[in-house]
Amino acid sequence: MYDLAIIWDWIAFSLRWLHVITAMAWIGASFYFIALDLMLRPAPDLPEGAAGEEWEVHGGGFYHTTKYTVAPARLPEHLTWHKWQSYWTWLSGAALLMIVYWVGGELYLLDPTKADLALWQGIAISAASLTVGWIAYDQLCKSRLGDTPTALMLILFVILVVMAWGYDQVFTGRAALLHLGAFTATIMTGNVFFQIMPNQRIVVADLKAGRTPDAKYGRIAKLRSTHNNYLTLPVIFLMLSNHYPLAFATQFNWLIASLIFLTGVTIRHYFNTMHRTGKGPHWTWFVTVLLMIVIAWLSTYDAGETRQEAEARALSAREQRYAGAEGFEEAYFAVVGNCSMCHARDPAWGNMHWAPKGVHLETRADVARQAGQIYLQAGVSHAMPPPNAIQMDDAARETIVAWVREVRDGG
């Protein structure tokens, strides 16, 4: 029978690949239309109802685009809808979150040093936070705050800071930042699915019925689209953060994530202004660099007991099974002898200053906690350790495989 762990890893790999592809398509289309909207210029021969036009050159051809404030007088036979990029990005991301952080929740989602939760409770918090977050945001946009976009954006930023802090109180650092990204991405896709697309369908239906569409639907879509524009870059950072321990495995990961949202605003403001006027405000780059310097400082600031020290005090029931299994001692020495030079709290390999991906493999608790990844990375595959670092012999790998399968086969 094919190893279930390998099957799950390939499913996760495939979903991650789909997620990247669809996200690239969505972000590319979003950035293009924002830029196009800002570059539109008036012209004397524009058709009735048109707000502006733009001439572009690309790939050896010229493109002439005209935008209508509400809708053209006559609906064309061919109309392209931009929606599936957003939908598939969210669907693939949600499926990936379930596989990595729900199915693998005892390792990646829960942190027993922060909150004593059962796996089902962690999953419930994960799912409920995304749902409640969208509902709360949507109601704010529909309130009077929708008429004051700046105030609404400030309140949204406060909500994101609170969510970043809240996630960090119950989840691992890695899961906290990933969930903040999922929380934000849910808002973005919700904007497309529940507001932008339905309002555009109303406009299309009015045109087909010979009615003049109400301009309010365009204003609603514009507000939600603007939010998506400023939230895109922070979401990308949060989705990639699990590759960088200095972002998630620190005491102030929630504050780092909050500041990243500000860099998203400054960077997008530069490009939005440049598209609209032809020249971007250079002060935004100074502010962005300053924010990144603060983030770098926060990533290594020590305000007391480190996460690693706290984690060493607790092992879940699952991890205890691995630590007490037959063959654990042999596997432990195989891992420490081949991996701890890099995966240490104070790495001894070259000029390495922190363990790759924040994974520590020094103590017995460390090895028990990372059993699943050790099995995949150094047991059934030869991904680790890197061949230019150390040559791990087959006997050591077989010891790791036998140890993990002893636990899994034994229930």
Secondary structure, 3 states (H helix, E strand, C coil): CCCHHHHHHHHHHHHHHHHHHHHHHHHHHHHHHHHHHHHCECCCCCCCCEEEEEEEEECCEEEEEEEECCCCCCCCCCCCCCCHHHHHHHHHHHHHHHHHHHHCHHHHCECCCCCCCCHHHHHHHHHHHHHHHHHHHHHHHHCHHHHCHHHHHHHHHHHHHHHHHHHHHHECHHHHHHHHHHHHHHHHHHHHHHHHHHHHHHHHHHHHCCCCCCCHHHHHHHHHHHHHHHHHHHHHHHHHHHHCHHHHCCCCHHHHHHHHHHHHHHHHHHHHHHHHHCCCCCHHHHHHHHHHHHHHHHHHCCCCCCHHHHHCCCCCHHHHHHHCCCCHHHHHHHHHHHHCCCCCCCCCCCCCCCCHHHCCCCCHHHHHHCHHHHHHHHHCCCCCCCCCCCCCCHHHHHHHHHHHHHHHHCC
